[in-house]
Amino acid sequence: MRTPFTLRAAGSIVTLALLGPVSAFAQDPLSYARYNEVRTTALHLDLKADFGRKTLAGYAELTLNWLDKNARTLVLDTRQLSIARVQVQTANGAWAPASYMLDKADPKKGQALRISLRDQPNKVRIYYHTAPTASALQWLTPAQTLSGKRPFMFSQSEPIDARSWVPVQDTPAVRFTYTARVAAPNGMRVVMSAENDQQGTGKGGWSFRMPQPIPSYLLAIAIGELQVRNLGPRSAVYAEPGRIEAAAFELADTEKMIAAAESLYGAYRWGRYDMLVAPPSFPIGGMENPRMTFLTPTMIAGDRSLNDLIAHELAHSWSGNLVTNASWKHWWLNEGFTTYVTTRVIESLYGSEVADMNLQVEQEEAIASLKEIPVAKQALLTRDPDVNPDTYTDEGLAYPKGAWFLRTLEQRAGREVFDPFLRGWFDQHAFQSVTTEQFLAYLRANLLDKHPEIMTQAELDEWLYGAGIPASAKRVVSQRFVAVDAQRDAWLKGEQATADLTARGWTAMEWMHFLNDIDNKANAAQLRELDQTFGLRTSRNNEIAYRFYLAAVHANYDVRQQLNAFLMSVGRQKFVVPLYGALLKNPNQAAWARDVFAKARPRYHPETQASVAKLLKK
């Protein structure tokens, strides 16, 4: 999942053996599943999408591997699922009813579905339907789509929302393969985080197969008016018809990115890397669903200047999807590693100058974020139990801090030592779920024991358990930013005219750096002149426009017309939440912001709605 900083016909089941050893993890407190007793190895879904009722209905068939000979209960995670019946497959292949019960609902974890069994069946079927309010699914009306012709639905399962649309062992500690058949209305295409048939018609249902084992949070589905364009021999983009050509242009470097990542970290092991450009209400930058990354349309700038987002989601094909955090307590193993790999891919493709600019903005925004993040949430790893997913996934510091930690190891060890070390981590733990303790054991055995001068235990503890960024961390300095800084300082002091800024030749990253630094410093008159000279309020680059709007709100420079259009058409939380926050703190803008939200709210994802509503209550 992309960081909030700059830089997620019933057929026979194809059952593959889990790759790698089955590890015995401590119970994930965010899951009811007893996965040290029994594990799902394969899943088959047979579902029908009903846009009128806003539900998915059908059954989930789980293939089971019983680890405890005495176990006779299968416990699954659910949230707001209506269970119709449960069946087990008998020795002769027939299906027989099984007794079950649902526990009392927990507001965070949902309900445990407890299936009582006489023996240890190989397969279990659960017939159910989802609720219209399923937390993982957003059902859009035609008016909320680009064409306005047909509705749209997409999922977001990370971190623990897969249980709201599939009864599963909803923990990253469990990996399984899956197949699916999904029926949808005529004229609408279904895509999933699996093998997708570009020539499919949907007649008899859309069929899918995911041959590699994945954790439940990487289950993904989208249904809508979609077209597809191939980008290369193993990559394509899906998008609404009115956006498909722009998306294909923006993502044209995808094959080059795959090759660059492979040169660093080994073969791409997922077959294809396809992408779906979601409707504007998609709440995050991207979701790394394997074989079908979901992307925000806000990355389409018309000049491929925001391709670091693609590099980030692709990097998850190694860190996160291939080697997965065993529980959300270890989230930095997904996101910190991916953020580090992203920079390396960008450097490989676009050079160190571009990579340094991306990295400096990333590090500066990480430092700036510390004042907003509670000290208790600034560690990469807490020694407390992970009882709440928000404790680990609602703050973005794990992304840059984890990457900074790995970059520190790289700088001290040298790339000729560190690169084989990191590639070995991916190779040796491929298709496995891992903990920080496992990484530390690998780190000591393969790096620190051989080169103890790289990092002391005290400094290692500071990176993992300490607040903030360690003082020993080296900050990157982009020479192009040094030149921007000199102009910025002179411009703020009135010593350099706006027309004399060399900004027409700036990259998107230089503009983002400049706007970050003048926020809360430039006055309304300066912003007006900057806007009139460079047309910032109408920028097609959403990263630039967002930063300009934020500075304008803080300086009381009137951009209401364009800001209203932005808030009505963009649903990405990274942009929407800070803008509403700034407006609500401004006495001259608060009432207007409430009116805008009242109109825009139906266009937002439920997560975005809740985040802004929380600001309104304050």
C-alpha positions in Angstrom: 0.0 0.0 0.0 1.3 3.4 -1.0 2.7 5.6 1.7 1.0 8.9 2.7 4.4 10.4 2.0 5.2 11.4 -1.5 7.4 8.9 -2.3 -3.2 -1.7 -1.7 -19.0 -22.0 -12.6 -18.0 -23.6 -9.5 -15.0 -25.5 -10.7 -12.5 -27.9 -9.3 -10.0 -26.3 -7.0 -6.4 -26.2 -8.1 -4.7 -27.0 -4.9 -0.9 -26.3 -4.7 1.3 -27.2 -1.8 2.2 -24.3 0.4 5.7 -23.2 -0.6 8.2 -23.1 2.2 7.8 -24.5 5.7 4.7 -23.9 7.8 5.9 -21.6 10.6 4.3 -21.7 14.1 3.6 -18.1 14.9 2.2 -16.7 18.1 -1.5 -16.2 17.7 -2.4 -13.1 15.7 -4.7 -11.2 18.2 -6.5 -9.6 15.2 -7.7 -13.0 14.0 -10.0 -15.5 15.6 -8.5 -18.3 13.5 -6.6 -21.1 15.2 -4.1 -21.5 12.4 -1.7 -23.5 14.4 -4.4 -26.2 14.5 -5.6 -26.0 10.9 -4.7 -23.9 7.9 -6.4 -23.0 4.7 -4.3 -24.1 1.7 -6.8 -23.2 -1.1 -9.9 -21.2 -1.5 -12.6 -21.3 -4.2 -15.2 -18.5 -4.5 -18.5 -18.8 -6.4 -20.2 -15.4 -6.1 -22.8 -13.2 -7.8 -22.7 -9.5 -7.6 -26.0 -7.7 -7.0 -25.6 -3.9 -7.5 -29.2 -3.3 -6.5 -28.7 -4.9 -3.1 -25.0 -4.0 -2.9 -24.0 -7.5 -2.0 -21.9 -10.5 -3.1 -23.7 -13.8 -2.5 -22.6 -17.4 -3.0 -20.2 -19.7 -1.3 -16.6 -20.0 -0.2 -15.0 -23.5 -0.4 -11.9 -23.9 1.8 -9.3 -26.7 1.4 -7.8 -27.5 4.8 -4.5 -28.8 6.2 -5.0 -30.1 9.7 -1.9 -29.7 11.8 -3.4 -30.8 15.2 -4.7 -34.4 15.1 -7.1 -33.6 18.0 -8.7 -30.5 16.5 -12.4 -30.7 15.6 -13.3 -27.0 15.3 -12.6 -24.7 12.3 -12.7 -21.0 13.4 -12.9 -18.4 10.6 -13.0 -14.6 10.7 -16.1 -12.8 9.5 -17.6 -9.3 9.7 -21.2 -8.5 8.9 -21.5 -11.7 6.8 -24.9 -13.4 6.7 -24.3 -17.2 6.9 -27.0 -19.3 5.3 -25.5 -22.8 5.8 -22.2 -24.7 6.1 -21.3 -28.0 4.5 -18.4 -30.4 4.8 -17.2 -32.9 2.2 -17.4 -36.5 3.3 -15.0 -39.3 2.5 -17.1 -40.3 -0.5 -17.1 -36.8 -1.9 -20.7 -35.9 -0.9 -21.6 -32.7 0.9 -23.2 -32.9 4.3 -24.4 -30.2 6.6 -22.3 -29.0 9.5 -23.3 -27.2 12.7 -21.9 -23.7 13.3 -22.3 -20.6 15.4 -21.3 -17.0 15.2 -19.8 -15.3 18.3 -20.9 -11.9 19.5 -19.6 -9.2 17.2 -16.5 -7.1 18.1 -16.4 -3.6 16.5 -12.9 -4.2 15.2 -12.5 -7.9 14.7 -16.0 -8.8 13.7 -17.3 -12.3 14.6 -15.7 -15.7 14.9 -17.5 -18.3 12.8 -17.1 -21.6 14.7 -17.7 -24.7 12.7 -18.1 -27.9 14.7 -16.8 -31.1 13.0 -16.9 -34.8 13.7 -13.6 -35.5 12.0 -11.1 -33.5 10.0 -12.6 -32.9 6.5 -10.5 -31.9 3.6 -13.0 -29.3 2.4 -15.7 -27.0 3.9 -18.2 -24.8 2.2 -19.8 -21.7 3.6 -22.9 -20.2 1.9 -23.3 -16.5 2.7 -23.9 -13.0 1.5 -22.1 -9.8 2.3 -23.7 -6.7 3.9 -24.2 -3.5 1.8 -21.9 -1.9 4.4 -19.1 -4.4 4.1 -16.0 -2.5 5.1 -13.9 -3.9 2.2 -16.3 -3.1 -0.6 -17.3 0.2 -2.0 -20.4 0.2 -4.3 -20.4 3.3 -6.6 -23.5 4.6 -8.4 -23.1 5.5 -12.1 -22.8 9.2 -11.1 -19.7 8.4 -9.1 -17.9 6.9 -12.2 -16.2 8.6 -15.1 -18.8 7.8 -17.7 -21.8 8.0 -15.5 -23.3 5.0 -17.3 -22.8 2.0 -15.1 -22.1 1.4 -11.4 -18.7 0.2 -10.1 -17.5 -1.8 -7.2 -14.0 -2.3 -5.8 -12.4 -3.9 -2.7 -9.8 -2.9 -0.2 -9.0 -5.8 2.1 -5.9 -4.6 3.9 -5.4 -4.8 6.8 -8.3 -7.0 8.2 -11.2 -6.3 5.9 -11.1 -9.4 3.8 -13.4 -11.0 6.4 -16.1 -8.6 5.5 -16.5 -10.2 2.0 -15.1 -13.7 2.5 -15.1 -16.0 5.5 -11.4 -16.8 5.9 -8.5 -17.1 8.3 -8.0 -13.4 7.9 -4.3 -13.1 9.0 -1.2 -12.6 7.0 0.3 -15.6 8.8 -1.8 -17.9 6.5 -1.3 -18.2 2.8 -3.4 -20.0 0.2 -4.0 -20.3 -3.5 -7.4 -19.5 -4.9 -9.8 -19.9 -7.8 -13.1 -18.0 -8.4 -16.2 -17.7 -10.5 -18.0 -14.4 -10.3 -21.2 -13.5 -12.0 -21.8 -9.8 -12.8 -24.3 -7.7 -14.9 -23.9 -7.7 -18.6 -21.5 -5.0 -19.9 -19.4 -5.1 -16.8 -16.0 -6.7 -16.4 -14.8 -8.4 -13.3 -11.1 -8.4 -12.4 -9.4 -10.0 -9.4 -5.9 -10.4 -7.9 -5.4 -13.5 -10.0 -5.0 -14.6 -13.6 -7.4 -12.5 -15.7 -8.6 -13.5 -19.1 -8.5 -10.4 -21.3 -10.6 -12.2 -23.9 -13.3 -13.2 -21.4 -16.9 -12.2 -22.0 -18.4 -13.0 -18.6 -20.8 -15.5 -20.2 -21.3 -18.2 -17.5 -19.4 -16.0 -15.0 -15.8 -14.6 -14.9 -13.2 -17.2 -14.0 -10.0 -16.7 -12.1 -7.0 -18.6 -10.8 -4.2 -17.5 -8.4 -1.6 -20.3 -8.4 0.8 -18.6 -5.9 -0.2 -18.7 -2.2 -1.2 -15.3 -0.9 -2.4 -13.9 2.5 -6.1 -12.9 2.8 -5.4 -9.2 2.7 -4.3 -9.5 -0.9 -7.7 -10.9 -2.0 -9.1 -8.2 -4.3 -12.0 -7.7 -6.7 -13.4 -4.9 -8.9 -16.4 -4.8 -11.2 -17.2 -2.1 -13.6 -17.1 -0.7 -17.1 -13.5 -1.5 -17.9 -11.3 -1.7 -20.9 -7.8 -3.1 -21.1 -4.6 -2.0 -22.9 -1.4 -4.2 -23.0 1.8 -2.4 -22.0 4.2 -5.2 -22.7 4.5 -9.0 -22.8 3.5 -9.4 -19.2 1.8 -6.1 -18.2 -1.5 -4.4 -18.9 -3.7 -1.7 -17.5 -7.5 -1.8 -17.0 -9.5 1.4 -16.6 -12.8 3.1 -17.4 -13.1 3.8 -21.1 -12.7 7.5 -20.7 -9.4 7.1 -18.8 -7.8 4.1 -20.6 -5.7 5.9 -23.1 -4.3 8.4 -20.5 -3.6 5.5 -18.1 -1.8 3.5 -20.8 0.4 6.5 -21.6 1.2 7.2 -18.0 2.1 3.5 -17.3 4.2 2.9 -20.4 7.4 2.4 -18.4 6.0 -0.6 -16.4 8.0 -3.3 -18.3 11.2 -1.3 -17.8 10.4 -1.1 -14.0 9.9 -4.9 -13.8 13.2 -5.5 -15.5 15.0 -3.0 -13.2 13.6 -4.7 -10.1 14.5 -8.1 -11.4 18.1 -7.0 -12.0 18.3 -6.1 -8.3 16.3 -8.7 -6.5 15.7 -11.7 -8.7 13.0 -13.0 -11.0 9.5 -11.6 -10.9 7.5 -14.6 -9.6 3.9 -13.7 -10.2 3.6 -14.2 -14.0 1.9 -10.9 -15.0 1.9 -7.5 -13.5 -1.4 -5.9 -14.5 -2.9 -2.7 -13.0 -6.4 -1.3 -12.5 -6.8 2.5 -12.4 -9.7 2.8 -9.9 -12.4 5.5 -9.8 -11.5 8.7 -8.0 -12.9 7.6 -4.6 -10.1 5.0 -4.2 -8.9 6.1 -0.8 -5.1 5.4 -1.1 -2.4 5.7 -3.6 -2.2 2.1 -4.6 -2.8 -1.4 -3.3 -0.3 -4.1 -4.3 -2.8 -6.8 -5.0 -0.7 -9.5 -6.8 -1.2 -9.7 -10.6 -3.7 -6.7 -10.3 -2.4 -3.7 -8.5 -5.1 -1.1 -7.8 -4.1 2.5 -8.4 -5.5 5.9 -7.7 -6.2 8.0 -10.8 -4.5 10.9 -9.1 -1.2 9.5 -10.3 -2.1 10.4 -13.9 -0.3 13.7 -14.5 0.1 13.5 -18.3 3.9 13.5 -18.1 4.7 10.3 -16.1 6.1 12.4 -13.3 4.5 10.4 -10.6 5.7 7.0 -11.6 7.3 6.5 -8.2 3.9 5.2 -7.2 4.1 2.4 -9.8 7.6 1.6 -8.7 6.4 1.3 -5.1 3.5 -1.0 -5.8 5.7 -3.1 -8.1 8.4 -3.3 -5.4 5.7 -5.0 -3.2 6.0 -8.0 -5.5 9.2 -8.8 -3.6 8.6 -7.1 -0.2 5.1 -7.7 1.1 3.6 -10.1 -1.5 6.6 -12.5 -1.8 7.8 -12.1 1.8 5.0 -11.0 4.0 4.7 -9.7 7.6 3.3 -12.5 9.7 1.1 -10.0 11.6 0.5 -6.3 11.4 2.8 -5.7 14.3 5.6 -6.3 11.8 4.1 -4.0 9.1 7.4 -2.3 8.6 8.8 -5.5 7.0 6.2 -4.9 4.2 6.3 -1.1 3.8 9.8 -0.1 5.0 11.4 -2.7 2.7 9.2 -1.7 -0.2 10.0 2.0 0.2 13.7 1.2 0.1 13.3 -1.0 -2.9 11.3 1.7 -4.6 14.2 4.2 -4.4 16.6 1.6 -5.9 14.3 0.9 -8.8 13.8 4.7 -9.5 17.6 5.1 -9.4 18.1 2.2 -11.8 15.6 3.6 -14.3 16.0 7.4 -13.9 19.4 8.0 -12.3 20.7 9.0 -8.9 19.7 12.7 -9.4 16.0 11.8 -9.6 16.3 9.2 -6.8 17.9 11.7 -4.5 15.1 14.2 -5.1 12.5 11.6 -4.3 14.4 10.5 -1.2 15.0 14.0 0.2 11.3 14.8 -0.1 10.5 11.5 1.6 12.9 12.1 4.4 11.9 15.7 4.9 8.2 14.8 5.1 9.0 12.0 7.5 10.8 14.5 9.8 7.9 17.0 9.5 5.4 14.3 10.3 6.9 13.5 13.7 5.1 16.4 15.4 1.7 14.9 14.3 2.5 11.3 15.3 2.2 10.2 18.9 5.6 9.1 20.3 4.2 5.7 21.1 3.6 5.1 17.4 7.0 6.3 16.1 8.8 2.9 16.7 9.2 0.4 13.8 8.3 -2.3 16.2 6.4 -2.2 19.5 7.0 -4.6 22.4 3.3 -4.5 23.1 0.8 -7.0 21.6 -0.7 -6.0 18.3 -4.3 -5.7 19.4 -5.4 -3.0 17.1 -4.5 -2.8 13.4 -4.6 1.0 13.5 -1.7 1.0 15.9 0.5 0.0 13.1 -1.1 1.0 9.8 -2.7 4.4 10.5 0.7 6.2 10.7 3.0 6.4 7.7 6.4 6.5 9.5 7.0 2.8 9.0 7.5 3.6 5.3 10.4 6.1 5.4 11.9 5.0 8.7 12.1 1.4 7.7 13.6 2.4 4.4 16.1 4.8 6.2 17.2 1.9 8.4 17.9 -0.3 5.4 19.6 2.5 3.6 21.8 3.0 6.7 22.8 -0.7 6.5 23.5 -0.3 2.8 25.6 2.8 3.2 27.8 1.2 5.9 28.1 -2.3 4.3 28.4 -1.1 0.7 26.1 -2.3 -2.1 28.4 -5.1 -3.1 27.7 -6.6 0.3 24.2 -5.4 1.0 22.5 -6.1 -2.4 23.2 -9.9 -2.2 22.2 -9.8 1.4 18.8 -8.3 0.6 18.2 -10.5 -2.4 19.0 -13.5 -0.3 16.3 -12.5 2.2 13.7 -12.5 -0.6 15.0 -15.8 -2.1 15.2 -17.7 1.2 11.8 -16.5 2.5 9.8 -16.5 -0.8 6.0 -17.2 -0.3 6.4 -17.1 3.5 5.1 -15.0 6.3 7.8 -13.7 8.6 8.4 -11.8 11.8 11.0 -9.1 12.7 12.7 -11.7 14.9 13.2 -13.8 11.8 14.7 -10.9 9.9 17.0 -10.1 12.9 18.2 -13.6 12.9 18.9 -13.4 9.2 20.5 -10.0 9.6 22.9 -11.2 12.3 23.8 -14.5 10.5 24.4 -13.0 7.1 25.6 -9.4 7.8 26.3 -8.3 11.3 28.2 -11.4 12.5 30.5 -11.0 9.5 30.7 -7.2 9.7 30.0 -6.2 13.4 31.2 -2.7 12.7 28.1 -1.9 10.6 25.7 -1.5 13.5 25.8 -2.0 17.3 23.0 -3.7 19.2 22.2 -0.4 20.9 21.8 1.4 17.5 19.8 -1.5 16.2 17.4 -1.3 19.1 17.1 2.5 18.6 16.0 2.0 15.0 13.5 -0.7 15.9 12.1 0.4 19.2 13.0 4.1 19.5 10.9 7.1 18.7 11.7 9.4 15.8 14.6 9.0 13.4 18.0 8.2 15.1 20.5 11.1 15.1 23.0 8.9 13.3 20.8 8.7 10.2 22.3 10.4 7.2 20.0 12.7 5.3 20.3 12.8 1.5 21.0 16.2 -0.1 19.9 16.7 -3.7 22.1 19.3 -5.5 19.1 20.2 -7.6 17.2 21.0 -4.4 20.1 23.1 -3.2 19.5 25.4 -6.2 15.8 25.4 -5.6 16.4 26.3 -1.9 18.5 29.3 -2.8 15.7 30.7 -5.1 13.1 29.9 -2.5 14.9 31.8 0.3 15.5 34.9 -2.0 11.8 34.8 -3.2 10.4 34.6 0.3 12.5 37.6 1.3 11.4 39.5 -1.8 14.9 39.6 -3.2 14.0 37.5 -6.3 11.0 38.3 -8.5 8.5 35.5 -9.2 9.1 35.9 -13.0 12.8 35.2 -12.4 12.3 31.8 -10.8 13.6 29.1 -13.1 10.5 27.0 -12.2 9.4 26.4 -15.7 12.2 23.9 -16.0 11.5 22.2 -12.6 10.5 18.6 -12.3 7.4 17.7 -10.3 9.7 16.8 -7.4 11.3 20.2 -7.4 7.9 21.8 -7.3 6.8 19.6 -4.5 9.9 20.4 -2.5 9.4 24.1 -3.1 5.8 24.1 -2.2 6.4 22.1 1.0 8.9 24.7 2.1 6.9 27.8 1.4 3.8 26.4 3.1 2.9 28.6 6.2 5.7 31.0 5.0 4.4 32.6 1.8 1.7 35.2 2.1 -1.4 35.6 0.0 0.1 38.2 -2.3 3.1 35.9 -3.0 0.9 32.9 -3.7 -1.3 35.0 -6.0 1.8 36.1 -8.1 3.1 32.5 -8.1 -0.2 31.2 -9.3 -0.7 33.8 -12.0 2.8 33.2 -13.3 2.8 29.4 -13.3 -0.9 28.4 -13.3 -0.6 26.3 -10.1 -4.3 26.2 -9.3 -5.0 24.4 -12.6 -2.0 22.0 -12.4 -2.8 18.6 -13.8 -0.3 17.1 -11.4 -2.3 16.4 -8.2 0.7 16.3 -6.0 1.6 19.8 -7.0 -2.0 21.1 -6.9 -2.6 19.6 -3.5 0.5 21.3 -2.0 -0.5 24.6 -3.6 -4.0 24.4 -2.3 -2.7 23.6 1.2 -0.4 26.6 1.2 -3.2 28.8 -0.2 -5.6 27.8 2.6 -2.9 28.6 5.2 -2.2 32.0 3.6 -5.9 32.9 3.1 -5.4 33.1 -0.7 -8.7 32.4 -2.3 -8.7 29.2 -4.5 -12.2 28.1 -3.6 -13.5 27.4 -7.1 -10.6 25.1 -8.0 -10.4 23.6 -4.5 -14.1 22.8 -4.5 -13.6 21.0 -7.9 -10.6 19.1 -6.4 -12.4 18.0 -3.3 -15.5 16.9 -5.3 -13.4 14.8 -7.7 -10.5 13.4 -5.7 -11.1 10.9 -2.9 -7.5 10.0 -2.0 -7.1 10.4 1.8 -3.6 11.7 1.5 -4.9 14.8 -0.2 -8.5 15.1 1.1 -7.9 14.8 4.9 -5.1 17.4 5.3 -7.0 19.9 3.1 -10.2 19.6 5.2 -8.0 19.8 8.3 -6.5 23.0 7.2 -9.8 24.5 6.1 -11.5 23.6 9.4 -8.8 25.3 11.4 -9.3 28.5 9.4 -12.2 30.5 10.9 -12.8 32.0 7.4 -13.0 28.6 5.7 -14.6 26.2 8.3 -18.2 26.7 7.4 -17.4 26.5 3.6 -15.5 23.3 4.2 -18.5 21.7 6.0 -20.7 22.6 3.1 -18.3 21.1 0.6 -18.0 17.9 2.6 -21.8 17.6 2.8 -21.9 17.6 -1.0 -18.7 15.5 -1.6 -19.3 12.9 1.1 -21.2 10.4 -1.1 -18.3 10.4 -3.6 -15.8 9.4 -0.9 -14.8 5.9 0.2 -16.2 5.0 3.7 -12.7 5.3 5.2 -12.3 8.8 3.8 -15.8 9.7 5.0 -14.9 8.5 8.5 -11.5 10.4 8.6 -13.1 13.7 7.6 -16.1 13.2 9.9 -13.6 12.7 12.7 -12.1 16.1 11.9 -15.5 17.7 11.9 -16.2 16.4 15.4 -13.0 18.1 16.7 
